[in-house]
Amino acid sequence: VALPLDVAASATFTAFAGQMRDVLARHWQRERFDFLVNNAGVGVYASFMETTEAQFDDMVNIHLKGVFFLTQKLLPLMNDGGRILNVSSGLARFALPGYAAYAAMKGGVEVLTRYLAKELGARGIAVNVVAPGAIETDFGGGAVRDNAQLNAFIAGQTALGRVGLPDDIGGVIAALLQPGTGWVNAQRIEASGGMFV
């Protein structure tokens, strides 16, 4: 089931949680779910001096405020012993000019992840963060995928010698949600192929 949600519009999260409750009951005859993956995001490329307040606010609302309050609204529907995965970025570890606002939010998500792990531990909920490197997708206008020069630069800075693909990240997320991995908690797992090591 796919439900529309604008993660920048936190005022809609209570209604979204209500829709989730209805969908769980109607489609799966259950009251709770097991896994939450906070993966919504957009990019902004602008130097620190050229970043506008509107761009910064968009990054806050989507990447940090959205993760914080959507998780808060959905926690009552989550099973004890469940898992939360937040998505960060390699840009929270290494710095490339033009990504200050985006990377700052992802750094915030990484700190939030540790706090959630601590506070939700009593419920047995493990919380981790996955930090992808550059991936060939539509993200950021598809630049990593479509700009051959950028793609070659990133591949040359990556230990495995190529840019990441969506399945590289999907596989990591799926692995962290498998039975037997619930003891992994409060961790940052970078999936970048060894970018900038």
N, C-alpha and C positions, 0 to 999 in steps of 0.2 A: 504494500500500500504506500503510495506517495502522497504526502500532504504538503501543500505549499507553506513556506515560512520565510519571511524576511527577517534574518537574524539581526538586522540593524534596527528593527522596530520592537524594542523590548516590551512596549505596552501591549503587544499582541501575544505574549508568551503564556499568559494565564489561559486565554482562549485556546491556544494551541495545545496546552496540556489537557484541556477538556476534550479536544478532538482526539488526542492520543488515547485518553481513557476510553472513549467510545469505540475507537477502532480496535483496541485491544480486546474489549468485550465482544464486539460484533464479529470480528474476523478470527480471533484466536481463543475466544472463550476464557480469557484470563484477565487479571486485574493489573499485572505488573510485567515489566520487561527486564531483560538481563544486561544489555549493553547499550552504552551511549557513546557515539563517536562524533565529536565536535570538529567538523571538517569544512564548514562553510568559510569562504574567504574570497577576497579580491585583493589585487595588488595595486600599489601606486609607485611610480618611478619618478622621483623628483629629488633634487639635491636638498640638503638640509635648509639652505637659505631660500630655496624656491618653494618649499612645501607650504601650502596654504593651510589656514586653520580649518577650512572645510574638509580638505583631504585628511588632515590629522583626525578630525572628529569622525569621519567615515571609518578610519582604521580602528579607532577606539570602539565605536559602536558595533562593528562587525566582528572584530577579532578578539576583543577583550570583554567589553560589557556584554556582548551577545553570549559568549561562552559562559561568563559568570552567572548571568540571570536565567538563561535557558536551562542550565544545569540545575540551578536552584529550583526552578518551577517543575522540572521533571523528576527530581529526586524522590518525591513521594510516590511516584509510580514505578520506581526501580526496586528490584528484588535485593534483599540483603545478599551479600556474596556476589553481586554483579560487578561489572567493570566499566570504567570510563576511560576513553582514550581521547586526548586532546591533540590537535595537530598544530605543530609549530613550524619551524623552518631552520635549515642550516644557517640562514642569515642571523639567527640568534647566537651562533657560535663565531662565525667569521663575518667580517664587514666588507661590503661592496658599496661604493658611493651610489647614492640615489635611493637607498632603501631604509633610511633611518626611521621613518615613521612606522613602516610595516614591521621592521625587525624589532623595534621597541615594544610593539604590541605582542609579538611572538615571545619576546623575553618575559613579558608580563604573564602570558599563558603558562610558561614554564614554571614560574614562581607559584602561580595559582594552582598548578597541578600538584605541587608538593603540599600545599596547604590543604587541598581537598583530600589527598591521601591520608594526611594526619587526622583531619576531622571526620572522615568517613570510615576510618579504620574500625571503629566500634561496630559498624554495620557489616564489616567484612568486604567492603567495596574497595577494590584496587584501582588506583588512578595513575595513569602513565601518560607520557607525551611522546609522540612520534614526530621527528623532525626530518622531513624530506630535504634532499638537496634539489638541484635543478631538474625538473621533470618535463618531458615533451608533452605538453597539454595546451589547452586554450588559455590557460592562466597567463595574465599579463599580456594579453593580445596574441598569445602563441609565439612570442619572441624566441624562447628557447627551442621550440620545435621548428620554426620557420626561418629563422635567421641563421644561415649556414656558418657565418663567421662567429657568432655568439656560441652556437652549438659546438663548434670545433674548439673554441677557447675553453669552454667548460669541460669538454671531454679531455682536453690536455691537462687540466688541473684535477682530474679525478683518477684515483688509483686504478680503478677498473677500466679506465680508458674510454668511457662513453658517458653520454647523458642518460639520466634515468628515464624509465618508462612507467606509465601508470600501474602496470601489474607489479612492478618492483615495490611500490608502496602498498598496494592492495594486499599483497602477500604478507607483508610485515604486519599489517593491521589484523588480517585473518589469523596469523600465527599467535598474536598476543591475546586473541579472544578464544583460543582453543582450550579445552579442558587440560588441566595440568600446568597452566602458566599463571594462575592466580596469585602465586607467591611473588611474582614480579610486581613491585609496587613503588611508586614515587620516583620512577626512573625516566630519564630522557634517552630515548633510543633514536639515534640518528640513522637514517636510511639514505645515504648520499653516495654510495659506491666508493667512499673514501675521498670526498671532495676536500681539497685544501688541507691534506694531511702532511 
